[in-house]
Amino acid sequence: MPTEEITLEGHIVDSLILSRVLDEILAAGGDYLIRDFRIGQHRNDRSFARIEISADDSQVLSELIAKAGKHGAVIKTPHDAQLTPTDADGVFPEGFYSTTNQPTLVRRDEKWHEVQHQEMDCGIRFDPAPGLFSCIPVTKAKAGDLIVVGHRGTKVVPVHRPEEKEVFGFMRSAVSTEKPKNVLIHDVSDMMKSVKAAGKKLLLVGGPAIVHTGSAPHIVRLIEAGYVHVLFAGNALATHDIEQAIYGTSLGVCLNRATHAQAGHEHHIRAINTIRRAGSIRTAVERGTLTSGIMYACITHDVDVVLAGSVRDDGPLPDVITDMLAAQDAMRQRLSDIGFTLVIATALHGIATGNLLPASVPVVCVDIQPSVVTKLADRGTTQTLGIVTDVEPFLRELLSNLDL
């Protein structure tokens, strides 16, 4: 049977990495033999395992090595990565290395090089001039680009779970509506304070339920206090926020009375028309047409906003990016200095953001639906910490913990 030896090193026991690798080998029809195993004696000590993997054929063995590699396993005998040029724009070579959101190293000239702009579901391009490896989506590949092929010469360095005493440690359990939310929100506020104090940026990814639930003033307060530096949203959040600012309604409902306004169903499209006539949200603010709300606060406090559209959008607002590849690029460009991400009441924009973020950036997802939190984690954003609750009480408690 074809065999290959791999090594695992680090906190592979307490992070359950070793057990996951062994389970995946057996589940895929392979077998293993642990040749060497040294477990750390203290909590901060690193452990080491040398494992011989066997399979019925070389193809299955290659797949097993690839699965183990996602958890940080390295082939025992190191080799430089194989680089293959692309033969056309917009495609990768066959057998290209598909990335995770975990920190990744590539071996070249017998040295390990850190991959830049880490992102899941990309390829790794080598630029000979600066000698750098970086993640690129397939749409950015150009004919002649040197792309890493196969798994030899690659190494993943998993981001390990924090100790239980650290912020968010106890939040790693399965999604539940029964977690002590006041304690969780306190820890979220502590993380936000520390990230802000460290000079890192905070990213808010928001859905229209923020406005529908009357929570827009809470977000405005966060913006004014410097706890939002970048906002990702869609046409809906901006539209209903502007509708509320101009007409006092959201989806035609008066937020101060919870009653339907006369012809309120027209308000959102009239709000869109008002902004389109101005030419942009910023122009509407500068002219005094828009004088309150989340978008007004973003303009007046220099929050970097990316509004990514969808096929269902009314209007849309002139600021909405309707080209999805352009929207992805706009979001990528704003992630370089993000230290914390808060996703509130949005499944699609939350998942999209999670797909772009490296695993080192903590993500907190707040939604009344447990399935939204679960989907974000299940689709690869394993650093997601979920709080299942309504938007308004969460934000109100968060402001209190931030002393706002």
N, C-alpha and C positions, 0 to 999 in steps of 0.2 A: 504493500500500500504506500502511496506517496506520503511523505512526512515532511514536516518543517518545524523548527524550534522557534518559539517566540519568548520574549521576556516582558514582564510587567513589573513596574517599580513605582513606589509612592505609597499613598494611603489607600492601598488596594483592598484592604480588609474592611476598615470601618466605612469606606464609601461603597462597599458591596461590588466593587469593580471586578474582583477576582471571581466571585460567584456568578456574576452576569456573563462573563466571558466563557466560563465552563458550561453554563446552562445553554448558551447559544451554540457552542460546539456540538453538544449532544442533540439539541433540537434540530440542527441542520444535517444530522446523520453522520457526524464525524465522531472521533474518539480522541482522548488525550491521555497523556502520562506526565505527571508532575515530576520533573527531573531534579528540581532544586526549589526549596521554599524556605525563606528566612523572614520571620515575622518580627516587626519592631517591638521592643520591650516596653516602650513608653508611648504615651499618646501622640507625641510629636515625631516619633521615629518613623522612618520609611520602611516599608516591607518590599520583598523581592521574590519573584517567582519565575522559574524557567520551565516552560511547558512544551512538550512535544505533541504536535497536532498531527493526526492522520486521517485520511479520507479514502474513499474508494477510487477516486480519480483526481487528476491534477486540477480540474476545473472546480470541483467541490472544495478542494484544499485551498485554492485561491480565494474562493468566496468566504471560507472560514477565516482566513488571515485578514481579509478585508473587514469582516465583522469585528474581529478582535482589535483591529487597528483603530476602530472608532472609539474604543475604550482606552487607547494609549499603548496597546501592545506593539512591540517592535520585533521584527525578525532578528534572530540572534546574531547572525552574521550580517553586519550592515553593508549596504551598497548605496552608491549615489543614486538619486532619483533618475528615472528615465524621462527625457524631454523629447517630445515629438511635435513638429510644426503642424499647425492647422493647414488644411488644403483649400479652405473657403471661408468667407466671412460668415459669422453667425453660427458656426458649429465648432465642436471640439473633436480632436482625434478619437477614434474608437478606443475604449478602455481607459479613458481619462479618469483621473482621480477626482471623485466627487466629495466635496468638503462638508464638514460639520460646522457648527458654530463654536466649537471648542478651539482653544489655541493650538496651532499646528506648526510643526517644524519640517523642513525639507533638507535633505542631505545633498550637498554638492561640494566637490573637491575635498571630501572627507571632513567637512564641517557642517554643522546643523545651522540652518537659517530660519528665522522666524517669518512666518507668512503674514503679510500686511493686509489690513482691511478684512479681517476674518468675518466670514459670512457663510451660512449654510447653503447647500445646493448650488455651489459654484464650481468652477475649475480653478487651477492654480497656474498662473502665467509667470514665466521667468523673463525678466528684462535684463539682458546682458550688460547694458551700459552702466547702470548703478549696481548691478548684481543683486537685484531684489526679486523676491517671490511675492505675489499678491493674488488675492481672490478676485475673479472677474465672473460676472454672469455670462451665460453662453451668448447672449445677444451682443456682447461687447467684443467677442473674439474676432480677430482679423486674420486673414490668410497670412501664414508665415509666423504667427505667434508661437512661441515655444511653451507647450502645455505639459504639465506633469502627467504621466501615464502610469497606471498601476499603483501598487501600494509599497513597493520596495523604495527605501529612501525617504519614507514619510513617517511622521510620528505625531500623534495627538497627545496633548497634555491636558487631561480633563480638569475642569474647575471643580474642586472638591466641595462637598457640603460643609457649611460652617459648623463649629461646635455648638452644642445645644445651648450653651450660655450666651452665645452671640446673638445679635439682632437677627430675627427671622428663623432662628434655629428650629423652633418647635412648629413652624408653619409648613414644614416639609411633608406633613402627612397628607393623606388623600383629601380632596376637596370636601368640605362639610359645611353645613349651615349652622353647626353647633359650636364652632370655635369661639373663644372669648374675644369678641370683636373690639372691646375697649382696649384690651392689652395689645392686640394686633395693630390697631390704629396708633397707639402710643409708640410702638416700635417703628411703624412707617414714618411717623413724624421725626423720630430720632435719626433715622437714616437720611431723610430729606435735609435735616439740619446739618448733618456731618458732610453730606455731599456738597451742599452749598458752601459750607465753611472751607472745604478743600478746593474751592474754585472750579468745581466741575458743574456741568450744565444739567438741568432737570428737564426731562421731556414729558409732556402730557399728551396722551392719545385719547381723544374724547369723542363720544357719540352724542346724538341729539337728545337723548334722555336727560342729559345734564340740564338742558333748557326746559324740557317738558316737566321735570320734577321741581322746577323753581330753584335749581342749584346754581344758576349762572352767577349770582352775586358772590357765591363762595369762591368760584373760579376767579372772578375778578379780584377778590381779595388776595388770593394766592399770587396772581400776576403782580399786583401792586406791591406785595411784600418780597418779590424777587424769587419766588419758588417755582416759576415757570419761565424757562428760557426758550423752549421750542414747543410748538403745538402742531400735532398731526391730527387732521380731521377730514371730514368729507363735506360735500355741499350742504348736507342737512344741518349739521351743528351750526355752521355759519349762517345759513338761511334763517333758521328759527331763532337764533340769537338776535339777528337783525330785525326779524319780525317782532320779537318781544320788545326790542329797543324802540321801534317806531310805533307799533300798535298796542303794545302791552299784552299781546297774545302769543301763544305757541300752538301751532296746529289749530288756530282759531279759538283756542280756549283762553279766557282771561285768567292770568296766573294769580291775580290778587283775589279773585272771587270763585275760581274754578267753575265758571259758567261759559257757555258758548256765546261768542260775540256775534252781533248781527253781521251776516255775510263774512264771518270770520274765516271760512274756508278759503277765501280769496287773499287773505293777508300775506301768506308766505310768498305767493307769486307776485304780489304787488311790491313786497319788500325786495325781491330779486330785481324787478323792473327798475326800482328806484336806484339800486346800486349799479345796474347795467347802464342806466342813463348817466350816472356820474362817471362811469368808466372803470372804477375800481373801488374797493373798500377804503383804501387809504385816501383817495380823492374825496369820498363821501365824508370821511372824518375831517379832512382839511377844510371842506366847505361848510362844515357845521350841520350837514344832513344827518350824520350818525353821531350821537353824543353820549352813548352809554353802551354797556354790554361787554361781552367777552372780546369780540373783534375790535371794538373801540379801545379796550384796555391793551390788547396786543399791539395795536398801532402806536398808542401813546407811550407804551413802555418798551418798545423795540423788541417784542417777542417775535422770533422767526417762525412764520406760519407756512405750512404746506397743506393745501387743500387738494386732496386727490379725489377725483370724481368717480362715478359709476354710471352704468347704463340707465339706471332708474331716476337719475337726477332731473328735477325740474329746473328749467332755466338753461344752464346753471349760472351761478354767480360768475362774473368775469375773471375772478381770481382762481377759480377752480381749474386744475390741470386735468384735462380730459384724455390726454395721451398717457396710457398706463406705464409705458416704459419711461417716459419723461417724468412721471410722478415718482416711480421707483428711484430714478437717478436723483431727483430733488430730495427725497427722503434720505438716501445714502449720504449725500453731501453734508447733511446736518448731524450725523451721528458720531463724528470723530471725537468729540469731547463730552459725550453724554455719560454721566455717572449714575443716573437713576431714571427709571421710566415708570410712569403711572398710567395704566390703561383703565379708563372708566367707561363702562356701558357701550362698548363697541367691539363686536366680534371680528368683522372683516379687517378694519384698520389695525386692530390689536394684533391679529395673526400676521398681517403683512409686516408690521413693525418688528414683531418677534423674529420673523424670518430674516430680517436684515441685521439684527443686533448680534454681537458676539456674546458668548455665554458669560463673560465677565461682568456684564451690565445687569444689575438686579432689576427685575420687572415685578411690579405689583399690579394684579388685575382685580378690579372691583366690578362685580356685576350681580344682579339679582338672580340670574340664571346660572346654576352650577355648571351647566354644559359649556358655557362660554369660557369659563376658567379652565375646564378640563381640556377643551379643544386647543387652547393656546399652548398648554404643556405637552399634549399628545403630539402636536405637529412640530416638535423639536425644540421649543423654547423651554427647556427643562429647568431654567432658573426662575420660572414664574412662581410667584407666591400668591395664592388666591384668597380673596375675602368675598364671601357670598353675602351680600347685603344690598339694601336700597342705596341709591346714590346720595340723596340729600342728607340722611343722618350720618353717613360716612364722612362726607365733606364737612358737615357741621362739627363733628367730633374732631376731625383732623385739624381744623382751624383752631379749636380750643387747645389742642395739644401743642400747636405751633405758637400759641400765645398771640393769636391774631384776632 
